[in-house]
Amino acid sequence: MESLALHSHSVAAPSPISCRSTLFRRTRPPSVSPPSIHRLAPPLPIRFCAIPKPSPSGLFPLPFNESRRFDSTPRASSSLQPQAVPAPLPAGPVLQGARPFPLAISVAIGLIVRFLVPRPVEVTPQAWQLLGIFLSTVAGLVLSPLPVGAWAFLGLTTSVVTKTLAFSTAFSAFTNEVIWLIVISFFFARGFVKTGLGDRIATYFVKWLGKSTLGLSYGLTLSEALIAPAMPSTTARAGGVFVPIIKSLSLSSGSRPGDSSSRKLGSYLVQSQFQSAGNSSALFLTAAAQNLLCLKLAEELGIIISSPWVTWFKAASLPAFICLLATPLILYKIYPPEIKDTPEAPAMAAKKLENMGPVTRNEWIMIGTMLLAVSLWVCGEALGIPSVVAAMIGLSILLLLGVLEWEDCLSEKSAWDTLAWFAVLVGMAGQLTNLGIVGWMSNCVAKSLQSLSLSWPAAFGLLQAAYFFIHYLFASQTGHVGALYSAFLAMHVAAGVPAILAALALAYNTNLFGALTHYSSGQAAVYYGESTLNKYTRNVQSTGDLHRPQHDNPNSTAGLLRWGRSFLLFGLKNCNSC
């Protein structure tokens, strides 16, 4: 494509340049005298010249954008000088460090609790001071005056500097087995993405079930449920596998973001996959990082679940399967896509699989490693192999055989960031339990519930709903767990709710509210914030069908009710038999 550039006769052009049009022609003057201070030479003529493609030496001037062509119309008076381009305004100072307003609020919350709120007589000064630091840390996680890991480190530093916690106590959670299991799960997810195994599995389901839009949605939903137990990151599954597939299918069907065509296919597929992801994560213990954290926090309160992987699956299977089958159909009815049949989808999937070629060596290794890891997670207790050791064995195999390189692990920043702030929250929550804060809070809530003469099922429903809707204040499922899971579990137990039922129900709830808002989880940010698909989601939100203007999602609330009804009928029987 030709570019436009400005040249004058005073500049020699060593290469031949063909001029598109000459605005002024100037003959050589009979004599040239140096310009004086009081008399300036007339302005040089301006020509638009067509520039050929730059040579490898890069000697041609930089091209001007087409929208910046100069107006070269001849003026009546040649004395008019070209207008000077105003100098750009100096850029304002770039704010560095913490954001002042969120910082002030986060710090103020801790100071108010520490110095202005009267300390109960049952609580020691050390415990009350730690509660103030913990609340300030949680407020910072919500308001984000700094990145999450940085703010958590400041809270940890404060607890050590104020001698609220000893150094060894403050850092004790960094050796927590569950936290390292979560970190390794990020590396497993990277292996799925790097080898393309997750993409291949999802593409097979599109080929088998993708002849209709509803079948296409079921194919994507079931494929996520299949790979979830071995790919323990909902965010990685969304960003690494399903968002690219949905984008490709939508655009090939003429469903583009930002206009009415998004209702053809894209909006429906995004919402269906987004809502179904929470059910896939709740179905298996190892399908999401927050599941493992929930059971670890329950263990610190003395609630031990034997055969955790099997018990989790038995209690979750009925409500999870009901919701996995119901969600695409419900969305198909209340937010129907304009395209009902997608006969080209299986052909596209078949073509893609053909281009991918046969299953590679690294994919086979990934399959074998994940089968080994899941088997050890299921049977590890009988074999005496902890879950984290099983994960370490799997990661060691991937590194030894070259499926993953150590650089892949080092570049997985989210894993190391999670290690930092997870350990801080878990450590503080554990110390709050040891110092009696959690017990004091649960007793206060239990007395309030007893004054209302609530039975334990009513208290169970009330506390579960409160735990669910409080998530409007959080942008992270794991942050919510670290801040509130222990306290709410203690409240359930104090109100007479069976301990295992309460522990598992809160954990399942943690997966369900990940689809409550557009900022409620990592996968929500992926589906909503991806540069192409965000407009699909915004289109849904503007309709009022699924997302109200305040981004409320009734489908998530309906899922909570379906889970609650099924779990009370089915899960309690399994929990009491454990």
C-alpha positions as semicolon CSV with decimal commas, in nm:
position;residue;x (nm);y (nm);z (nm)
1;M;0,000;0,000;0,000
2;E;0,130;0,338;-0,089
3;S;0,214;0,585;0,184
4;L;0,220;0,962;0,182
5;A;0,517;1,168;0,288
6;L;0,624;1,532;0,277
7;H;0,928;1,644;0,078
8;S;1,069;1,980;-0,035
9;H;1,301;2,080;-0,323
10;S;1,568;2,162;-0,073
11;V;1,611;1,793;0,001
12;A;1,782;1,585;-0,263
13;A;1,616;1,257;-0,345
14;P;1,876;1,001;-0,439
15;S;1,615;0,745;-0,548
16;P;1,360;0,805;-0,820
17;I;1,024;0,902;-0,672
18;S;0,718;0,958;-0,889
19;C;0,508;1,248;-0,771
20;R;0,134;1,207;-0,759
21;S;0,062;1,582;-0,782
22;T;0,265;1,900;-0,754
23;L;0,095;2,183;-0,574
24;F;0,345;2,459;-0,652
25;R;0,625;2,466;-0,903
26;R;0,918;2,690;-0,826
27;T;1,186;2,790;-1,079
28;R;1,544;2,836;-0,977
29;P;1,603;3,205;-0,884
30;P;1,869;3,392;-1,088
31;S;2,071;3,454;-0,779
32;V;2,064;3,317;-0,434
33;S;2,153;3,540;-0,142
34;P;2,175;3,440;0,217
35;P;1,856;3,521;0,401
36;S;1,877;3,813;0,636
37;I;1,743;3,825;0,985
38;H;1,461;4,065;0,888
39;R;1,366;3,894;0,564
40;L;1,279;3,528;0,559
41;A;1,271;3,320;0,245
42;P;0,926;3,222;0,120
43;P;0,801;2,885;0,235
44;L;0,921;2,586;0,042
45;P;0,665;2,416;-0,178
46;I;0,502;2,099;-0,057
47;R;0,440;1,795;-0,270
48;F;0,262;1,466;-0,206
49;C;0,478;1,187;-0,334
50;A;0,406;0,820;-0,370
51;I;0,672;0,628;-0,187
52;P;0,755;0,275;-0,292
53;K;0,787;0,005;-0,029
54;P;1,077;0,070;0,209
55;S;1,403;-0,089;0,119
56;P;1,572;-0,325;0,361
57;S;1,804;-0,044;0,460
58;G;1,508;0,149;0,595
59;L;1,613;0,480;0,442
60;F;1,266;0,604;0,354
61;P;1,094;0,842;0,591
62;L;0,820;0,709;0,815
63;P;0,482;0,721;0,638
64;F;0,201;0,948;0,746
65;N;-0,135;0,805;0,834
66;E;-0,401;0,864;0,573
67;S;-0,611;1,054;0,823
68;R;-0,330;1,308;0,875
69;R;-0,292;1,438;0,519
70;F;-0,218;1,804;0,505
71;D;-0,464;2,037;0,335
72;S;-0,261;2,152;0,037
73;T;-0,522;2,371;-0,137
74;P;-0,353;2,688;-0,278
75;R;-0,428;3,000;-0,077
76;A;-0,513;3,341;-0,213
77;S;-0,222;3,499;-0,041
78;S;0,120;3,342;-0,057
79;S;0,221;3,529;0,256
80;L;0,024;3,291;0,474
81;Q;0,256;3,071;0,669
82;P;0,168;2,709;0,753
83;Q;0,006;2,685;1,096
84;A;0,236;2,556;1,361
85;V;0,135;2,229;1,520
86;P;0,067;2,295;1,889
87;A;0,299;2,118;2,123
88;P;0,136;1,830;2,310
89;L;0,034;1,903;2,665
90;P;0,271;1,757;2,921
91;A;0,146;1,429;3,059
92;G;0,031;1,436;3,417
93;P;0,232;1,261;3,682
94;V;0,183;0,886;3,682
95;L;0,061;0,761;4,017
96;Q;0,298;0,506;4,161
97;G;0,253;0,281;4,458
98;A;-0,074;0,219;4,637
99;R;-0,399;0,384;4,535
100;P;-0,471;0,642;4,806
101;F;-0,846;0,602;4,853
102;P;-0,859;0,220;4,875
103;L;-0,548;0,231;5,092
104;A;-0,708;0,475;5,335
105;I;-1,027;0,270;5,364
106;S;-0,845;-0,061;5,410
107;V;-0,616;0,075;5,681
108;A;-0,901;0,262;5,851
109;I;-1,104;-0,057;5,890
110;G;-0,825;-0,227;6,079
111;L;-0,755;0,078;6,297
112;I;-1,122;0,122;6,385
113;V;-1,154;-0,240;6,495
114;R;-0,830;-0,227;6,690
115;F;-0,871;0,105;6,873
116;L;-1,236;0,217;6,858
117;V;-1,444;-0,101;6,881
118;P;-1,459;-0,226;7,242
119;R;-1,280;-0,556;7,287
120;P;-1,497;-0,836;7,431
121;V;-1,376;-0,973;7,759
122;E;-1,358;-1,324;7,611
123;V;-1,100;-1,214;7,353
124;T;-0,733;-1,152;7,431
125;P;-0,558;-0,830;7,318
126;Q;-0,337;-1,033;7,081
127;A;-0,637;-1,197;6,918
128;W;-0,821;-0,864;6,882
129;Q;-0,518;-0,700;6,725
130;L;-0,480;-0,988;6,480
131;L;-0,849;-0,955;6,390
132;G;-0,792;-0,589;6,301
133;I;-0,496;-0,680;6,079
134;F;-0,690;-0,962;5,918
135;L;-0,994;-0,742;5,841
136;S;-0,767;-0,476;5,696
137;T;-0,602;-0,741;5,478
138;V;-0,937;-0,873;5,357
139;A;-1,058;-0,519;5,283
140;G;-0,746;-0,464;5,075
141;L;-0,813;-0,783;4,881
142;V;-1,156;-0,643;4,791
143;L;-1,056;-0,280;4,723
144;S;-0,711;-0,356;4,572
145;P;-0,493;-0,062;4,680
146;L;-0,207;-0,287;4,563
147;P;-0,189;-0,618;4,379
148;V;-0,323;-0,903;4,589
149;G;0,013;-1,061;4,667
150;A;0,174;-0,729;4,760
151;W;-0,111;-0,633;4,993
152;A;-0,108;-0,972;5,163
153;F;0,266;-0,935;5,222
154;L;0,206;-0,596;5,386
155;G;-0,048;-0,756;5,618
156;L;0,200;-1,031;5,702
157;T;0,471;-0,773;5,768
158;T;0,239;-0,575;5,995
159;S;0,159;-0,882;6,203
160;V;0,531;-0,946;6,255
161;V;0,635;-0,582;6,314
162;T;0,361;-0,532;6,575
163;K;0,468;-0,860;6,741
164;T;0,116;-0,993;6,699
165;L;0,266;-1,308;6,552
166;A;0,614;-1,451;6,573
167;F;0,804;-1,480;6,245
168;S;0,790;-1,859;6,239
169;T;0,417;-1,854;6,316
170;A;0,342;-1,592;6,052
171;F;0,519;-1,794;5,782
172;S;0,406;-2,138;5,897
173;A;0,133;-2,161;5,629
174;F;0,395;-2,148;5,352
175;T;0,460;-2,516;5,424
176;N;0,092;-2,602;5,405
177;E;0,039;-2,913;5,190
178;V;-0,289;-2,791;5,041
179;I;-0,137;-2,463;4,927
180;W;0,142;-2,645;4,745
181;L;-0,114;-2,881;4,592
182;I;-0,295;-2,575;4,456
183;V;0,031;-2,436;4,316
184;I;0,111;-2,765;4,140
185;S;-0,242;-2,773;3,996
186;F;-0,155;-2,457;3,803
187;F;0,136;-2,642;3,643
188;F;-0,091;-2,935;3,548
189;A;-0,329;-2,690;3,382
190;R;-0,039;-2,540;3,189
191;G;0,053;-2,888;3,067
192;F;-0,298;-2,937;2,930
193;V;-0,279;-2,608;2,743
194;K;0,079;-2,653;2,620
195;T;0,025;-3,002;2,482
196;G;-0,315;-2,913;2,334
197;L;-0,478;-3,211;2,504
198;G;-0,765;-3,010;2,651
199;D;-0,833;-2,851;2,312
200;R;-0,834;-3,192;2,143
201;I;-1,082;-3,341;2,393
202;A;-1,322;-3,047;2,359
203;T;-1,298;-3,060;1,979
204;Y;-1,395;-3,428;1,979
205;F;-1,712;-3,346;2,175
206;V;-1,795;-3,069;1,926
207;K;-1,753;-3,322;1,644
208;W;-1,981;-3,575;1,814
209;L;-2,257;-3,348;1,950
210;G;-2,230;-3,024;1,756
211;K;-2,500;-3,065;1,490
212;S;-2,737;-2,834;1,681
213;T;-2,672;-2,534;1,902
214;L;-2,807;-2,713;2,207
215;G;-2,597;-3,020;2,129
216;L;-2,296;-2,798;2,080
217;S;-2,348;-2,650;2,425
218;Y;-2,385;-2,995;2,578
219;G;-2,068;-3,108;2,405
220;L;-1,867;-2,822;2,549
221;T;-2,023;-2,871;2,894
222;L;-1,954;-3,244;2,910
223;S;-1,601;-3,203;2,779
224;E;-1,523;-2,961;3,061
225;A;-1,670;-3,201;3,316
226;L;-1,446;-3,475;3,175
227;I;-1,118;-3,286;3,195
228;A;-1,200;-3,099;3,519
229;P;-1,064;-3,354;3,772
230;A;-0,723;-3,357;3,601
231;M;-0,712;-2,984;3,516
232;P;-0,767;-2,821;3,856
233;S;-0,818;-2,462;3,741
234;T;-1,150;-2,330;3,612
235;T;-0,975;-2,019;3,484
236;A;-0,720;-2,219;3,287
237;R;-0,994;-2,434;3,135
238;A;-1,183;-2,121;3,030
239;G;-0,891;-1,926;2,886
240;G;-0,685;-2,210;2,749
241;V;-0,952;-2,437;2,601
242;F;-1,309;-2,312;2,576
243;V;-1,285;-1,941;2,497
244;P;-1,087;-2,003;2,173
245;I;-1,331;-2,276;2,065
246;I;-1,640;-2,062;2,134
247;K;-1,485;-1,767;1,955
248;S;-1,410;-1,974;1,646
249;L;-1,755;-2,133;1,633
250;S;-1,932;-1,801;1,685
251;L;-1,743;-1,607;1,422
252;S;-1,778;-1,887;1,167
253;S;-2,156;-1,870;1,216
254;G;-2,166;-1,494;1,160
255;S;-2,215;-1,421;1,530
256;R;-1,999;-1,118;1,599
257;P;-1,964;-0,921;1,920
258;G;-2,090;-0,568;1,947
259;D;-2,396;-0,593;1,723
260;S;-2,725;-0,778;1,697
261;S;-2,556;-1,079;1,538
262;S;-2,409;-1,174;1,875
263;R;-2,749;-1,319;1,962
264;K;-2,713;-1,574;1,684
265;L;-2,477;-1,801;1,876
266;G;-2,199;-1,631;2,073
267;S;-2,397;-1,492;2,368
268;Y;-2,567;-1,822;2,434
269;L;-2,250;-2,032;2,418
270;V;-2,061;-1,792;2,647
271;Q;-2,336;-1,790;2,908
272;S;-2,396;-2,164;2,895
273;Q;-2,029;-2,249;2,938
274;F;-1,981;-1,985;3,207
275;Q;-2,274;-2,109;3,414
276;S;-2,189;-2,476;3,370
277;A;-1,827;-2,433;3,476
278;G;-1,922;-2,394;3,841
279;N;-2,101;-2,729;3,840
280;S;-1,800;-2,901;3,680
281;S;-1,574;-2,749;3,945
282;A;-1,804;-2,865;4,226
283;L;-1,833;-3,221;4,095
284;F;-1,475;-3,326;4,176
285;L;-1,253;-3,237;4,469
286;T;-0,955;-3,174;4,241
287;A;-1,148;-2,971;3,981
288;A;-1,079;-2,635;4,148
289;A;-0,816;-2,496;4,383
290;Q;-1,066;-2,360;4,635
291;N;-1,210;-2,709;4,699
292;L;-0,886;-2,829;4,850
293;L;-0,855;-2,516;5,061
294;C;-1,205;-2,563;5,203
295;L;-1,129;-2,912;5,330
296;K;-0,801;-2,793;5,481
297;L;-0,977;-2,516;5,674
298;A;-1,244;-2,763;5,787
299;E;-0,970;-2,992;5,913
300;E;-0,828;-2,708;6,124
301;L;-1,169;-2,683;6,293
302;G;-1,159;-3,054;6,373
303;I;-1,388;-3,167;6,090
304;I;-1,212;-3,459;5,922
305;I;-1,360;-3,613;5,607
306;S;-1,245;-3,967;5,542
307;S;-1,172;-4,066;5,181
308;P;-1,219;-3,703;5,079
309;W;-1,211;-3,753;4,700
310;V;-1,476;-4,028;4,704
311;T;-1,691;-3,862;4,971
312;W;-1,685;-3,534;4,783
313;F;-1,790;-3,700;4,456
314;K;-2,067;-3,906;4,618
315;A;-2,224;-3,604;4,785
316;A;-2,188;-3,377;4,479
317;S;-2,281;-3,618;4,200
318;L;-2,662;-3,591;4,206
319;P;-2,698;-3,211;4,223
320;A;-2,401;-3,158;3,990
321;F;-2,532;-3,392;3,719
322;I;-2,880;-3,238;3,745
323;C;-2,741;-2,889;3,699
324;L;-2,502;-2,991;3,421
325;L;-2,794;-3,133;3,226
326;A;-3,038;-2,855;3,312
327;T;-2,826;-2,543;3,266
328;P;-2,782;-2,548;2,884
329;L;-3,152;-2,631;2,837
330;I;-3,272;-2,358;3,075
331;L;-3,056;-2,100;2,905
332;Y;-3,176;-2,228;2,568
333;K;-3,532;-2,146;2,678
334;I;-3,485;-1,812;2,854
335;Y;-3,212;-1,675;2,628
336;P;-3,253;-1,866;2,300
337;P;-2,991;-1,837;2,028
338;E;-3,113;-1,730;1,687
339;I;-2,925;-2,016;1,519
340;K;-3,077;-2,347;1,622
341;D;-2,878;-2,580;1,396
342;T;-2,502;-2,579;1,343
343;P;-2,437;-2,844;1,077
344;E;-2,102;-2,689;0,995
345;A;-1,964;-2,730;1,349
346;P;-1,886;-3,105;1,326
347;A;-1,716;-3,050;0,992
348;M;-1,508;-2,766;1,138
349;A;-1,414;-2,987;1,433
350;A;-1,319;-3,273;1,205
351;K;-1,104;-3,040;0,996
352;K;-0,937;-2,906;1,307
353;L;-0,863;-3,256;1,435
354;E;-0,718;-3,344;1,096
355;N;-0,491;-3,040;1,115
356;M;-0,389;-3,133;1,470
357;G;-0,278;-3,472;1,348
358;P;-0,254;-3,786;1,560
359;V;-0,216;-3,772;1,936
360;T;0,138;-3,661;2,010
361;R;0,389;-3,818;2,245
362;N;0,348;-3,533;2,495
363;E;-0,031;-3,572;2,491
364;W;-0,001;-3,943;2,567
365;I;0,236;-3,864;2,853
366;M;-0,008;-3,602;2,981
367;I;-0,293;-3,854;2,968
368;G;-0,094;-4,120;3,153
369;T;0,031;-3,876;3,415
370;M;-0,315;-3,740;3,486
371;L;-0,464;-4,089;3,513
372;L;-0,191;-4,176;3,761
373;A;-0,246;-3,856;3,961
374;V;-0,625;-3,896;3,976
375;S;-0,587;-4,262;4,075
376;L;-0,356;-4,166;4,360
377;W;-0,594;-3,889;4,466
378;V;-0,879;-4,139;4,480
379;C;-0,690;-4,424;4,646
380;G;-0,410;-4,229;4,810
381;E;-0,544;-4,260;5,163
382;A;-0,552;-4,640;5,141
383;L;-0,199;-4,640;4,997
384;G;-0,066;-4,388;5,246
385;I;0,014;-4,132;4,974
386;P;-0,106;-3,777;5,051
387;S;-0,266;-3,577;4,770
388;V;0,021;-3,330;4,750
389;V;0,273;-3,615;4,712
390;A;0,066;-3,759;4,428
391;A;0,074;-3,418;4,259
392;M;0,449;-3,392;4,313
393;I;0,497;-3,732;4,149
394;G;0,290;-3,622;3,849
395;L;0,479;-3,295;3,808
396;S;0,812;-3,475;3,838
397;I;0,712;-3,709;3,553
398;L;0,613;-3,416;3,331
399;L;0,945;-3,241;3,400
400;L;1,153;-3,556;3,359
401;L;1,000;-3,642;3,021
402;G;1,010;-3,286;2,889
403;V;0,637;-3,222;2,866
404;L;0,692;-2,924;3,093
405;E;1,013;-2,732;3,138
406;W;1,115;-2,550;3,450
407;E;1,079;-2,224;3,261
408;D;0,711;-2,309;3,217
409;C;0,675;-2,337;3,593
410;L;0,866;-2,015;3,658
411;S;0,654;-1,824;3,406
412;E;0,330;-1,938;3,573
413;K;0,309;-1,616;3,775
414;S;-0,042;-1,680;3,899
415;A;0,080;-1,993;4,079
416;W;0,351;-1,812;4,271
417;D;0,123;-1,517;4,342
418;T;-0,136;-1,759;4,479
419;L;0,128;-1,920;4,699
420;A;0,210;-1,582;4,851
421;W;-0,133;-1,445;4,935
422;F;-0,297;-1,782;4,999
423;A;-0,039;-1,865;5,261
424;V;-0,093;-1,529;5,432
425;L;-0,472;-1,566;5,447
426;V;-0,464;-1,929;5,554
427;G;-0,204;-1,856;5,820
428;M;-0,400;-1,565;5,965
429;A;-0,727;-1,760;5,955
430;G;-0,561;-2,050;6,136
431;Q;-0,423;-1,822;6,407
432;L;-0,764;-1,657;6,451
433;T;-0,902;-2,004;6,520
434;N;-0,621;-2,088;6,762
435;L;-0,664;-1,759;6,949
436;G;-1,040;-1,808;6,989
437;I;-1,175;-1,539;6,757
438;V;-1,364;-1,781;6,532
439;G;-1,517;-1,960;6,829
440;W;-1,628;-1,632;6,986
441;M;-1,791;-1,516;6,660
442;S;-1,970;-1,846;6,604
443;N;-2,108;-1,845;6,958
444;C;-2,245;-1,493;6,911
445;V;-2,419;-1,594;6,589
446;A;-2,549;-1,916;6,742
447;K;-2,708;-1,723;7,031
448;S;-2,873;-1,487;6,784
449;L;-3,014;-1,777;6,585
450;Q;-3,136;-1,949;6,900
451;S;-3,318;-1,632;7,001
452;L;-3,510;-1,660;6,673
453;S;-3,601;-2,020;6,756
454;L;-3,468;-2,144;6,423
455;S;-3,427;-2,514;6,360
456;W;-3,095;-2,627;6,221
457;P;-3,231;-2,669;5,863
458;A;-3,359;-2,309;5,873
459;A;-3,028;-2,188;6,014
460;F;-2,850;-2,390;5,746
461;G;-3,048;-2,219;5,469
462;L;-2,999;-1,873;5,618
463;L;-2,624;-1,907;5,665
464;Q;-2,573;-2,064;5,321
465;A;-2,764;-1,779;5,155
466;A;-2,562;-1,521;5,348
467;Y;-2,234;-1,689;5,249
468;F;-2,348;-1,698;4,886
469;F;-2,465;-1,337;4,847
470;I;-2,176;-1,186;5,042
471;H;-1,969;-1,281;4,738
472;Y;-2,091;-0,963;4,571
473;L;-1,814;-0,798;4,773
474;F;-1,541;-1,032;4,645
475;A;-1,360;-1,068;4,314
476;S;-1,202;-1,404;4,401
477;Q;-1,345;-1,736;4,512
478;T;-1,030;-1,834;4,696
479;G;-1,013;-1,494;4,865
480;H;-1,369;-1,544;4,986
481;V;-1,279;-1,886;5,124
482;G;-0,974;-1,757;5,306
483;A;-1,168;-1,472;5,460
484;L;-1,501;-1,627;5,558
485;Y;-1,511;-2,006;5,524
486;S;-1,383;-2,087;5,873
487;A;-1,615;-1,837;6,042
488;F;-1,925;-1,955;5,858
489;L;-1,842;-2,319;5,916
490;A;-1,809;-2,253;6,288
491;M;-2,145;-2,071;6,282
492;H;-2,310;-2,372;6,116
493;V;-2,174;-2,612;6,375
494;A;-2,277;-2,383;6,662
495;A;-2,630;-2,367;6,518
496;G;-2,657;-2,746;6,524
497;V;-2,595;-2,819;6,154
498;P;-2,417;-3,153;6,096
499;A;-2,049;-3,071;6,061
500;I;-1,972;-3,263;5,740
501;L;-2,287;-3,138;5,572
502;A;-2,194;-2,779;5,657
503;A;-1,833;-2,819;5,542
504;L;-1,922;-2,970;5,205
505;A;-2,218;-2,742;5,139
506;L;-2,008;-2,430;5,193
507;A;-1,740;-2,574;4,966
508;Y;-1,990;-2,649;4,688
509;N;-2,138;-2,304;4,735
510;T;-1,795;-2,156;4,673
511;N;-1,799;-2,295;4,318
512;L;-2,155;-2,184;4,246
513;F;-2,107;-1,815;4,326
514;G;-1,819;-1,801;4,080
515;A;-2,082;-1,727;3,812
516;L;-2,278;-1,475;4,017
517;T;-2,127;-1,161;3,860
518;H;-1,889;-1,061;3,583
519;Y;-1,610;-1,008;3,838
520;S;-1,682;-1,292;4,081
521;S;-1,406;-1,532;3,973
522;G;-1,111;-1,584;3,746
523;Q;-1,320;-1,756;3,480
524;A;-1,572;-1,469;3,494
525;A;-1,293;-1,226;3,412
526;V;-1,182;-1,449;3,123
527;Y;-1,527;-1,477;2,967
528;Y;-1,620;-1,115;3,030
529;G;-1,290;-0,942;2,972
530;E;-1,154;-1,127;2,669
531;S;-1,110;-0,865;2,398
532;T;-1,355;-1,028;2,157
533;L;-1,603;-1,206;2,378
534;N;-1,662;-0,930;2,632
535;K;-1,919;-0,772;2,404
536;Y;-2,108;-1,098;2,388
537;T;-2,142;-1,085;2,763
538;R;-2,226;-0,716;2,770
539;N;-2,498;-0,782;2,517
540;V;-2,648;-1,038;2,751
541;Q;-2,625;-0,801;3,044
542;S;-2,801;-0,523;2,857
543;T;-3,100;-0,742;2,774
544;G;-3,199;-0,802;3,133
545;D;-3,260;-1,170;3,060
546;L;-2,967;-1,315;3,251
547;H;-2,764;-1,026;3,386
548;R;-2,949;-0,730;3,523
549;P;-2,786;-0,384;3,494
550;Q;-2,628;-0,453;3,832
551;H;-2,493;-0,780;3,684
552;D;-2,709;-1,003;3,904
553;N;-2,739;-1,352;3,764
554;P;-3,060;-1,533;3,856
555;N;-2,939;-1,850;3,687
556;S;-2,665;-1,880;3,950
557;T;-2,922;-1,825;4,224
558;A;-3,147;-2,091;4,070
559;G;-2,847;-2,323;4,063
560;L;-2,794;-2,257;4,433
561;L;-3,155;-2,357;4,504
562;R;-3,127;-2,673;4,293
563;W;-2,804;-2,768;4,468
564;G;-2,952;-2,695;4,810
565;R;-3,263;-2,906;4,750
566;S;-3,072;-3,199;4,602
567;F;-2,796;-3,183;4,860
568;L;-3,032;-3,180;5,157
569;L;-3,207;-3,488;5,019
570;F;-2,906;-3,681;4,895
571;G;-2,586;-3,539;5,040
572;L;-2,691;-3,560;5,404
573;K;-2,739;-3,935;5,378
574;N;-2,389;-3,980;5,239
575;C;-2,233;-3,741;5,487
576;N;-2,387;-3,912;5,789
577;S;-2,260;-4,247;5,664
578;C;-1,899;-4,123;5,649
